[in-house]
Amino acid sequence: MIACVGPTSLHKQWICGDRDFDLMIVHYGDGDSYVGDGEYYIKAKGTKFNIIGDISHKIPKEYEYIFIPDDDLAMSCQSINRLFGIARQYDLKICQPSLVGYYSIPLNLHSPGSILRYTDYVEIICPCFERSTFESCRSTFNHNSSCWGIDLLWGVVLDHPKDAIAVIDDVIAIHTRPCYQGDNYSNNNIDSPQLDLKKIIEENGLSYRRTVYKTVEKEEDYSKPSETRIYPNVDLMLQFCNQLGRKRFVDI
């Protein structure tokens, strides 16, 4: 697991528990306050995937999967363990947890009742790569400075499979910060990332559309009441996100 972290990172909660993964901290902020939080520690500046591309040679070869989430995602250690387990179980090339909270791509929002959905797309916010796929996609990481649109190129690299890219609904990550409000933009002088996305789509004959090919549903008896099934109340989720210490964009 590789975390590019800044001053408000939530990564400490990811490692609270018995984990089946190692953590590489890539600290783009000032100081060394996160030394010792993971098995590896690197200082680097830049946008997330530009950094990953630059330091990829420092990632030890023995890891089967590489998960690269944004530092404003709330996740438990157990959920991350399960993400790696499902990726391995279904032999996924690229996957991501489903999202609740703030979002930009509706496809990646949590879908109750399914284990995963095979899609043509996962988002740069939290992709998990099978190792050989990571190596194949590495050339896309420095495609532009904003990193917008590079996630569309991963399907191109894999020749558009219908059973290898998935959103895992059995694992949920809470996106706690409004989209496009992170310090990635101000720190790296990025003004118009939409133009980077548009250029990738036009140059590769791609589309803004996102597709779900197949859903793997949970085996549950939905005729019976359950206290374990819950879907977030929007107002309460917004309150939770703001209470994690993010900038208050609304009154709560």
Secondary structure, DSSP 8 states (H G I E B T S, - for coil): -EEEE-TT--HHHHTSS--SS--EEEE-SSS-TTTTSSSEEEE--S-HHHHHHHHGGGS-TT-SEEE---TTEE--HHHHHHHHHHHHHTT-SEEEEEEEES-S-GGGB--TTEEEEEES---TTS-EEEHHHHHHHGGGTTSSSS-TTHHHHHHHHTT--SSSEEEEEEEEEEE-S-TT-SHHHHHTT---HHHHHHHHHHHHT--S---EEEEEE----TTS--SS-----HHHHHHHHHHTT----S--
